[in-house]
Amino acid sequence: MAIEVFAPAKINLTLHVTGQRSDGYHLLDSLVAFADLGDRLRLEAGPDMVIDLRGPFAEGVPRDGRNLVWKAAQGLGWAGAIHLNKQLPHGAGIGGGSSDAAAVLNALAAEGLTVPPELPLSLGADLPVCMVARGARMQGIGEQITPVSLPDLPALLVNPGCHVPTGAVFSGLAWRDNPAMPDEIPSFETARDCAVWLKDQRNDLEIPAAYVAPEIDRVLADLRCTGNEMLSRMSGSGATCFALYPTLKAAHMAAYEIGAEHPDWWIQAVTLR
């Protein structure tokens, strides 16, 4: 029997780099939300591991043991066909591969397989939070996850189509011991309340990422010119940026505004939770 799985886009509403361990891993403090848009997977048990790819962003995705979904399934001792419909751009700062792998782990755990505690983080810093797939605070090197209740956040996601190497972005950081978020994240009644609070937070990777890919600054400038925009910021290590709006209708109107000028950009109005 096939297992159908949804892997939502991960958005870093904040991303504070607060230190670096002696082994090179960076310490993070990030408020993360997930979109109602993502990749879709179908798992069919069988004797051999096979990855079948389709969708607008299938090109360039590994079909072998380099793929995180392969590693996730293999880590649980599962084999079979994984049909992956790639709706999210990869290498875009929205956790596409990590969310895919986390969705596989969650699906196989629901079928009775045991997920070793060390497996998610061994596959990547975003895996633990992607297994929660709801609003959460991510700290440490990604292993400390605290659920956070967020209101529905109407948003627009925009990616200009450039690839931003994560290593180059972290190498460009001027400081690695930046302040963390406040100890307590308040309860937000509305999307506007959340946006107001977020204005005092940061993505510490935004400046070095824009140095590597100047298109990021153009995306952020265009988002800030749209009607009813409440906050614009880069997600993860880029190049996807997001803006928050008071309503989903306003996000769709902004998508139309930007899409008319940049028809080659990836532009999606979503709700973040």
Salt bridges, closest charged atoms under 4 A:
ASP23 OD2 - ARG21 NH2 2.59
ASP29 OD2 - ARG137 NH2 2.87
ASP39 OD2 - LYS86 NZ 2.69
GLU44 OE2 - ARG42 NE 3.13
GLU44 OE1 - HIS83 NE2 3.24
ASP52 OD2 - ARG54 NH2 2.61
ASP52 OD2 - HIS83 ND1 3.02
ASP64 OD1 - ARG66 NE 2.94
ASP100 OD2 - LYS86 NZ 3.30
ASP126 OD2 - LYS10 NZ 3.08
ASP152 OD1 - ARG273 NE 3.09
ASP204 OD1 - ARG202 NE 2.65
ASP222 OD1 - ARG218 NE 3.12
ASP222 OD2 - HIS262 NE2 2.74
GLU261 OE2 - ARG218 NH2 2.69
GLU261 OE2 - HIS262 NE2 3.91
